[in-house]
Amino acid sequence: MRAGSLKVLFVFVGLFATLGLGGTGAMRAATPPALYVGGVDCSDAYSRLQASSPLTPWCSIGRAMSSVVPGDFVLVAPGRYFEAPALHRSGTSDAPIVFSADGAVIDAGEQTTGLTLNGVSDVRFQGLAVTNASSIGVWIGTSQRIEFVGADVYGNGSGIKIKDSTSITVRQSSVHDNASAGIMELGTTTKDTLYEGDTISRNGFSSDVYNGDGIQLASQGAVVRNCTITNNGSSNLYEHGIYASAVATGYLIDSNQFDGNSGASVKAAGEGAIINNIFGASRLGSYVGDSSGSGAYYAGNSFLGPFSAQAILIGPTGWATFGDGNSGLPAPLSTAAPRVSGTPQQGQTLTTTSGSWATFTLPVIIAYQWQRCDSTGSNCSDIADATSPTYVLGSLDVGWRLRSRVTATTAGGSALAYSALLSRCKRAG
């Protein structure tokens, strides 16, 4: 056996041990068929039978992709593969195709797309890196049940593009330093994507002021969870950490860490929930616009900043609701006191305005309370059941000076404002 062949054999044995595919008895029986790629004695002229031995592996990932069948387990040796492979074969839900490629790098050499998956299903990639594609690092089109675990997609025109596909997962992966968007969803039928435990950083550094987001959502039911999303975008108006577009519905953005993204950490259009996230520095913590359905829902988020504009901005085409536990949002600020009109006399009706409030575009709830005060304007007390903008003066009000108190409440907290005191209420007649 040649020394180079022995080295490759040790590499593959190590991979089997790491993946738990060694052992005896039942474990051996459960080991999937293995095909080998990479090594000193490799040749793409080898048959499928020959490539099932680590001593006679194929040279290219593309050769393996042209030969795989359901249930195959392809072990790709560490190294740099100068190619741009395309997969057109599928596994099944019971027998997926698995590419284990820790330490393997697809270098597209400025070809348009680094890795192409079209019309395939039930395929899993473990540890593969893709770089140096001029347009798209990884393209996934009209496919389903595709999973990337521990991937590294960097230095491409854009990172990963997904179109008209279902159940695509990117987990514990890094998508970084791509000229355009890190991950971009396209089409009208993409649904049930999952991005979990990923690092999405430094994407969108090209001179184009659009499509430089960390993640662009355009699907039904997308989940972005436990990701670190930082320093994406070069435009502080149009490029964001996550951009959930107007066609995105039912999305969940949960327990992520944002920091240093150019525009908003999350631009929330469409309909979805943003919960339990930490919003670090950016121009805006979140922007809401182009809403659909029930709009955006926020709960349990920490808006730490600093924000060069503000924590949340709800645009003219956006709407949002707020649950409990959002911290760091601004409380309302009274900019003009309430004003009371009417004659302070028994039997007459008083009317108060709400005053004017700066709510920083957050939805606001206004509450009213009428109060009786003594002649000095102190010792004020609430009047029972007097909680509407109008109040009819009764006999108990005679001799007292009245005012209105207005409470404005948003997700950022509550604030009070008082009208000027009226003169003493006179008896009727």
C-alpha atoms as one frame of an Amber mdcrd trajectory, in Angstrom:
protein
   0.000   0.000   0.000   1.375   3.427  -0.906   2.006   5.901   1.911  -0.437
   8.396   0.378  -3.153   5.744   0.240  -2.526   4.809   3.865  -2.873   8.456
   4.908  -6.214   8.751   3.117  -7.393   5.527   4.719  -6.575   6.926   8.181
  -8.525  10.098   7.356 -11.627   8.149   6.413 -11.367   5.809   9.386 -11.208
   8.889  11.592 -14.292  10.320   9.937 -16.179   7.087  10.517 -15.220   7.147
  14.189 -16.260  10.793  14.552 -19.620  10.096  12.975 -20.243   6.996  15.063
 -20.165   4.677  12.075 -17.620   2.200  13.362 -18.250  -0.494  15.928 -19.560
  -4.021  15.647 -22.736  -6.007  15.440 -25.915  -3.968  15.053 -23.937  -0.741
  14.550 -22.086  -2.269  11.609 -25.333  -3.533  10.122 -26.752   0.003  10.313
 -23.758   1.603   8.566 -24.918   3.116   5.253 -23.144   2.395   1.984 -20.054
   4.595   1.742 -18.498   6.310  -1.234 -15.187   8.131  -1.007 -13.959  11.378
  -2.527 -10.446  12.820  -2.383  -6.984  11.435  -1.904  -3.643  10.830  -3.573
  -4.777   7.863  -5.663  -8.140   9.334  -6.638  -9.643   9.091 -10.112 -13.027
  10.074 -11.484 -12.639   7.153 -13.880 -13.149   4.712 -11.029 -16.419   2.822
 -10.960 -18.967   3.198  -8.208 -17.798  -0.138  -6.822 -14.194   1.030  -6.737
 -15.169   4.332  -5.055 -16.714   2.347  -2.219 -13.152   1.727  -1.004 -11.058
   4.497   0.597  -8.110   3.183  -1.420  -9.708   4.086  -4.761 -11.726   7.280
  -4.198 -13.121   9.643  -6.772 -11.342  12.975  -7.177 -14.328  15.322  -7.415
 -17.488  15.955  -5.473 -19.286  16.374  -8.784 -18.405  12.794  -9.762 -20.002
  11.544  -6.580 -23.080  13.699  -7.145 -23.587  12.161 -10.565 -23.632   8.645
  -9.102 -25.346   8.738  -5.717 -28.551   6.843  -4.976 -30.869   6.904  -1.952
 -29.119   5.855   1.238 -25.599   6.680   0.074 -23.099   8.113   2.529 -20.358
  10.086   0.794 -17.176  10.777   2.762 -15.286  13.731   1.302 -11.685  14.057
   2.436 -10.483  17.433   3.744  -9.020  19.628   1.036  -9.855  22.218  -1.606
 -11.946  21.084  -4.557 -11.737  23.390  -7.558 -15.134  22.735  -9.117 -18.742
  23.901  -9.133 -20.775  20.705  -8.729 -24.498  20.267  -9.306 -26.716  17.627
  -7.720 -29.743  16.308  -9.613 -30.297  13.084  -7.662 -32.467  12.599  -4.584
 -32.626  10.480  -1.519 -35.849   9.463   0.178 -37.260  10.293   3.587 -36.233
   6.821   4.778 -32.915   6.778   2.924 -31.432  10.255   2.571 -28.192  10.960
   0.758 -25.510  12.278   3.113 -22.327  14.138   2.195 -19.916  14.288   5.125
 -17.331  16.890   4.221 -15.678  18.334   7.317 -12.641  20.274   6.132 -13.658
  20.084   2.469 -13.936  23.346   0.513 -15.654  23.820  -2.847 -13.732  26.614
  -4.586 -15.820  27.704  -7.558 -12.995  29.705  -9.117 -15.287  32.611 -10.020
 -17.804  30.375 -11.757 -21.363  31.676 -11.420 -22.607  29.209  -8.781 -20.577
  27.173  -6.332 -23.033  24.373  -5.494 -26.312  23.811  -7.338 -29.245  21.757
  -6.037 -32.189  21.668  -8.440 -35.276  19.530  -8.025 -33.810  17.265  -5.349
 -34.983  16.026  -1.977 -33.721  14.345   1.174 -30.066  15.357   1.070 -27.854
  16.327   4.015 -24.499  18.106   3.934 -22.219  18.015   6.945 -19.322  20.451
   7.278 -19.001  21.588   3.654 -17.507  24.993   2.783 -18.342  26.875  -0.427
 -16.444  29.911  -1.652 -15.359  31.991  -4.624 -18.561  31.867  -6.712 -19.132
  35.081  -8.641 -22.911  35.124  -8.153 -24.274  32.480  -5.751 -22.473  30.281
  -3.277 -25.264  27.706  -2.866 -28.388  27.577  -5.035 -31.395  25.505  -3.893
 -34.300  25.436  -6.337 -37.600  23.482  -6.283 -36.183  21.137  -3.678 -37.332
  19.772  -0.337 -35.878  18.410   2.870 -32.347  19.698   2.305 -30.140  20.211
   5.357 -26.797  21.930   5.826 -25.085  21.393   9.187 -21.788  23.017  10.041
 -21.490  24.641   6.620 -19.227  27.603   5.872 -20.397  29.783   2.970 -18.176
  32.795   2.384 -16.530  34.987  -0.223 -19.254  34.600  -2.858 -21.479  37.057
  -4.696 -24.309  36.014  -2.377 -24.282  33.211   0.162 -27.300  30.886  -0.114
 -30.340  31.401  -2.350 -33.490  29.322  -1.904 -36.344  29.410  -4.405 -39.696
  27.587  -4.418 -38.443  24.984  -1.947 -39.772  23.349   1.225 -38.169  22.338
   4.516 -34.689  23.717   3.934 -32.515  23.763   7.060 -29.262  25.604   7.713
 -28.040  24.751  11.193 -24.875  25.574  13.162 -23.388  27.080  10.026 -21.527
  30.261   9.165 -22.572  32.491   6.262 -20.232  35.446   6.091 -18.289  37.914
   3.980 -20.466  37.544   0.892 -20.830  40.612  -1.315 -24.630  40.476  -1.365
 -27.158  38.876   1.002 -26.057  36.060   3.266 -29.247  34.007   2.821 -31.971
  35.014   0.365 -35.381  33.398  -0.098 -37.052  33.774  -3.481 -40.204  32.681
  -5.288 -43.789  32.368  -4.134 -43.918  28.805  -2.768 -40.934  28.570  -0.435
 -42.020  27.454   3.033 -40.884  25.957   6.325 -37.269  27.073   6.249 -35.206
  26.813   9.423 -32.057  28.762  10.317 -30.834  27.690  13.739 -27.639  28.337
  15.650 -26.020  30.055  12.680 -23.572  32.939  12.491 -24.585  35.427   9.792
 -22.046  38.217   9.548 -20.375  40.794   7.326 -22.552  40.154   4.284 -23.664
  42.857   1.860 -20.487  44.864   1.547 -20.812  45.554  -2.198 -21.542  49.043
  -3.537 -25.143  48.006  -4.306 -27.329  49.606  -1.618 -29.960  46.852  -1.877
 -29.957  43.101  -1.151 -27.153  43.274   1.376 -29.173  41.835   4.272 -27.950
  39.077   6.529 -31.117  37.036   5.877 -33.995  37.870   3.544 -37.228  36.023
   4.323 -39.878  35.575   1.637 -41.436  32.289   2.712 -44.268  30.835   4.751
 -43.403  29.677   8.246 -39.689  30.519   8.343 -37.916  30.168  11.697 -34.724
  32.040  12.609 -33.633  30.887  16.058 -30.533  31.196  18.258 -28.487  32.875
  15.548 -25.830  35.566  15.847 -26.488  38.185  13.160 -23.927  40.975  13.047
 -22.400  43.673  10.846 -24.448  43.018   7.723 -25.178  45.618   5.060 -23.502
  48.755   3.784 -26.642  50.940   3.517 -28.209  52.267   6.706 -31.551  52.629
   4.905 -32.018  49.473   2.864 -29.883  46.670   4.286 -30.654  44.923   7.549
 -29.781  42.026   9.801 -33.020  40.266   8.844 -35.419  41.578   6.223 -38.769
  39.793   6.448 -40.360  40.918   3.191 -43.975  41.805   2.497 -44.698  38.279
   1.224 -43.263  36.570   4.321 -45.991  35.109   6.545 -46.021  33.154   9.774
 -42.331  33.732  10.452 -40.735  33.389  13.879 -37.599  35.351  14.778 -36.679
  33.947  18.177 -33.760  34.276  20.617 -31.220  35.809  18.265 -28.371  38.218
  19.000 -28.142  41.295  16.740 -25.377  43.860  16.642 -23.781  46.283  14.220
 -26.182  45.810  11.291 -26.388  48.854   9.013 -30.107  49.584   8.810 -32.459
  47.803  11.200 -31.576  44.637  13.026 -34.997  43.391  11.868 -37.128  44.949
   9.163 -40.481  43.320   9.827 -42.874  43.414   6.887 -45.503  40.768   6.166
 -46.784  38.893   9.224 -44.783  37.223  11.973 -43.450  37.222  15.524 -40.238
  38.701  16.916 -39.619  37.335  20.406 -36.816  37.001  22.965 -34.148  38.682
  20.857 -31.306  40.952  21.967 -30.990  44.067  19.817 -27.563  45.658  19.961
 -26.235  48.657  18.077 -27.758  49.643  14.731 -29.592  52.559  13.172 -32.921
  51.028  14.184 -33.621  48.094  16.416 -36.589  47.205  14.217 -38.589  48.798
  11.434 -42.197  47.789  10.717 -43.661  48.447   7.282 -45.584  46.800   4.438
 -47.481  44.716   6.976 -50.064  42.066   6.193 -52.521  40.099   8.322 -51.925
  40.833  11.996 -48.569  42.471  11.253 -45.583  42.095  13.566 -45.795  40.838
  17.152 -43.077  41.683  19.701 -42.551  40.089  23.111 -39.635  39.450  25.437
 -37.106  41.457  23.441 -34.254  43.500  24.899 -33.486  46.695  22.987 -30.017
  47.536  24.262 -28.734  49.731  21.439 -27.329  52.238  21.096 -29.550  53.186
  18.159 -28.617  56.150  16.001 -32.320  56.647  15.195 -34.596  54.781  17.635
 -35.418  51.339  18.999 -38.546  50.701  16.897 -40.018  52.695  14.050 -43.472
  51.781  12.756 -43.888  53.190   9.269 -47.097  54.413   7.642 -47.740  51.010
   6.028 -46.889  48.981   9.141 -48.698  47.807  12.229 -47.606  45.862  15.281
 -48.817  44.495  18.596 -46.762  44.102  21.766 -46.810  41.418  24.418 -45.006
  41.461  27.741 -41.324  41.724  28.441 -39.996  44.170  25.862 -37.293  46.264
  27.549 -35.462  49.318  26.336 -38.342  50.865  24.399 -39.054  54.559  25.034
 -41.993  55.547  27.211 -44.481  58.121  25.851 -43.607  61.783  26.266 -46.230
  64.489  26.784 -45.722  67.329  24.337 -48.920  69.285  25.145 -51.108  69.060
  28.245 -54.780  68.021  28.055 -57.268  70.886  27.775 -60.702  70.971  29.446
 -63.665  72.841  28.007 -67.060  73.517  29.630 -68.489  75.551  32.501 -67.631
  74.420  36.055 -71.213  74.397  37.311 -73.442  71.621  38.627 -75.294  69.924
  35.746 -72.838  71.101  33.080 -70.655  68.773  31.001 -66.864  69.008  30.926
 -64.800  67.614  28.028 -61.085  66.934  27.996 -58.667  66.384  25.143 -55.968
  63.739  25.405 -53.220  66.272  24.921 -50.363  65.525  22.561 -47.885  62.695
  22.929 -44.657  61.568  21.373 -45.042  57.781  21.219 -42.084  57.092  18.927
 -44.493  55.350  16.511 -45.452  52.747  19.107 -49.181  51.959  19.448 -50.648
  53.940  22.334 -53.581  53.426  24.694 -55.097  56.566  26.229 -56.908  56.427
  29.578 -58.838  59.263  31.287 -59.491  60.070  34.924 -61.291  63.088  36.396
 -60.102  64.418  39.757 -61.373  66.740  42.490 -58.829  69.068  44.124 -59.072
  71.527  47.014 -58.970  75.286  46.554 -55.168  75.353  46.470 -55.040  72.721
  43.753 -53.495  70.100  46.010 -55.003  67.111  47.798 -56.482  65.774  44.570
 -58.405  62.497  44.480 -59.904  60.396  41.715 -63.643  60.566  41.096 -65.132
  57.079  41.030 -66.180  55.842  37.568 -65.201  59.148  35.934 -62.990  57.617
  33.240 -64.310  58.950  29.948 -63.342  62.135  28.095 -66.587  63.774  29.257
 -67.926  64.302  32.780 -71.224  65.692  34.041 -70.781  67.769  37.176 -72.920
  66.721  40.164 -73.734  67.986  43.631 -70.628  66.340  45.134 -68.439  68.466
  42.898 -69.724  71.806  44.170 -66.918  73.781  45.823 -64.145  71.643  44.369
 -61.734  72.450  41.569 -61.609  69.774  38.851 -58.982  68.641  36.389 -58.388
  65.728  34.030 -55.527  63.258  34.171 -54.538  61.448  30.986 -52.395  58.301
  30.952 -50.635  57.248  27.755 -49.361  53.648  27.645 -47.151  51.991  25.026
 -44.882  48.965  25.010 -42.236  51.320  26.387 -44.215  52.189  29.532 -46.743
  54.765  30.763 -46.705  58.509  31.325 -49.164  60.980  32.878 -50.295  64.457
  31.920 -52.707  66.819  33.726 -54.963  69.591  32.555 -55.021  72.986  34.185
 -57.276  73.285  37.230 -60.729  74.768  36.693 -62.209  77.341  38.991 -64.431
  76.097  41.827 -67.544  74.294  40.714 -70.693  76.367  41.380 -74.094  75.136
  42.466 -76.792  74.950  39.775 -78.967  78.036  39.263
